[in-house]
Amino acid sequence: MRSRIFYFSGTGNSLAIARELNNSLNDKACIIPLSIYRNEESVQINADVVGFAFPVHFMNVPDLVKSFIKKLIFKTNPYIFAIATCNGTPGISLSELNKCINKKGQSLSSVFLINMPGNALVTPHNLEVERLNTYKAKVTEISAKINNRSIIKIEGKDNLKTRIESSICELLGKHLYLNPKNVSYTYQCVGCGICENVCPLNNIKIINKRPHWKKDCSSCLACFHWCPKKAVRGGKMLNKRGQYHHPEISIEDMDLKIKF
Ligand SMILES: Cc1cc2nc3c(=O)[nH]c(=O)nc-3n(C[C@H](O)[C@H](O)[C@H](O)COP(=O)(O)O)c2cc1C
């Protein structure tokens, strides 16, 4: 049985969930960061079980996940599941993902949402602790469903209100809140290159020991959250949120090539 879990993760929530899930799957999967295919024109999928784990961005599927799915060429008709991690407002993320998969002649067999600490906005401390204490039990329940190949469709239909909210959230979020133009660094930057290495789109270059952001940002916030000197700044709201990463995910897990 060939199983693959493709993940995208800025601060480790989705990666931690992909790993935790794999511990209790009967057929162990290869867990693969989907950003490694960013320069490929197409990706052939020859598997019996295919999973996607990713964060909700702006009440939608991150563009990086959408563009990865566009590249997929399915050689089989696998059982496909998706786990979206979010801070409580998933918006149209799962139905949009399903549309992308449908365009590939497939459909999502099961979909799951897990609330995790938010990495873009402040999550109240008690909620953050509660989510970190309870997500493993939720993942165990999900793994049982995947092991049984249960069919779990998206609940309800996206109504017009959710669609409008998602569009506004995306428009404002991308252009005002998380515009790469707002990203900067302070004098605390030592040019260690961690931001360059955690960037899934290779959008940051260290030149003369200082980071330079190009235009191809995935909004994952990895550069902000993983900076060991807290030198990356990203606008008022993000600075107020402060740094976060999943407690069981380390820089090494983010597959960095640290150049000290
Ligand atoms: C750019 C951006 C936009 C986000 N938008 C939403 C959102 O619309 N709804 C929500 O519930 N969480 C949102 N979040 C929070 C993340 O979905 C959540 O913290 C997720 O678990 C992070 O996963 P990761 O650590 O794997 O990147 C957003 C996070 C980022 C960075």
PDBQT file of the ligand as one rigid body, heavy atoms in Angstrom, charges set to zero:
ROOT
HETATM    1  C1  LIG A 301      -1.437  34.436   6.283  1.00  0.00    +0.000 C 
HETATM    2  C2  LIG A 301      -2.264  33.679   7.255  1.00  0.00    +0.000 A 
HETATM    3  C3  LIG A 301      -3.634  33.741   7.167  1.00  0.00    +0.000 A 
HETATM    4  C4  LIG A 301      -4.413  33.013   8.061  1.00  0.00    +0.000 A 
HETATM    5  N1  LIG A 301      -5.757  33.033   7.915  1.00  0.00    +0.000 NA
HETATM    6  C5  LIG A 301      -6.539  32.290   8.728  1.00  0.00    +0.000 A 
HETATM    7  C6  LIG A 301      -7.947  32.268   8.560  1.00  0.00    +0.000 A 
HETATM    8  O1  LIG A 301      -8.510  32.891   7.665  1.00  0.00    +0.000 OA
HETATM    9  N2  LIG A 301      -8.678  31.508   9.421  1.00  0.00    +0.000 N 
HETATM   10  C7  LIG A 301      -8.114  30.802  10.447  1.00  0.00    +0.000 A 
HETATM   11  O2  LIG A 301      -8.827  30.154  11.184  1.00  0.00    +0.000 OA
HETATM   12  N3  LIG A 301      -6.770  30.787  10.626  1.00  0.00    +0.000 NA
HETATM   13  C8  LIG A 301      -5.968  31.515   9.794  1.00  0.00    +0.000 A 
HETATM   14  N4  LIG A 301      -4.607  31.510   9.959  1.00  0.00    +0.000 N 
HETATM   15  C9  LIG A 301      -4.015  30.727  11.057  1.00  0.00    +0.000 C 
HETATM   16  C10 LIG A 301      -3.439  29.393  10.592  1.00  0.00    +0.000 C 
HETATM   17  O3  LIG A 301      -4.315  28.762   9.698  1.00  0.00    +0.000 OA
HETATM   18  C11 LIG A 301      -3.165  28.442  11.756  1.00  0.00    +0.000 C 
HETATM   19  O4  LIG A 301      -2.461  29.046  12.772  1.00  0.00    +0.000 OA
HETATM   20  C12 LIG A 301      -2.451  27.198  11.255  1.00  0.00    +0.000 C 
HETATM   21  O5  LIG A 301      -2.599  26.157  12.200  1.00  0.00    +0.000 OA
HETATM   22  C13 LIG A 301      -0.974  27.411  10.995  1.00  0.00    +0.000 C 
HETATM   23  O6  LIG A 301      -0.412  26.219  10.516  1.00  0.00    +0.000 OA
HETATM   24  P1  LIG A 301       1.132  26.007  10.196  1.00  0.00    +0.000 P 
HETATM   25  O7  LIG A 301       1.862  26.164  11.515  1.00  0.00    +0.000 OA
HETATM   26  O8  LIG A 301       1.207  24.600   9.709  1.00  0.00    +0.000 OA
HETATM   27  O9  LIG A 301       1.521  27.025   9.190  1.00  0.00    +0.000 OA
HETATM   28  C14 LIG A 301      -3.809  32.238   9.087  1.00  0.00    +0.000 A 
HETATM   29  C15 LIG A 301      -2.416  32.209   9.164  1.00  0.00    +0.000 A 
HETATM   30  C16 LIG A 301      -1.650  32.924   8.258  1.00  0.00    +0.000 A 
HETATM   31  C17 LIG A 301      -0.153  32.856   8.367  1.00  0.00    +0.000 C 
ENDROOT
TORSDOF 0
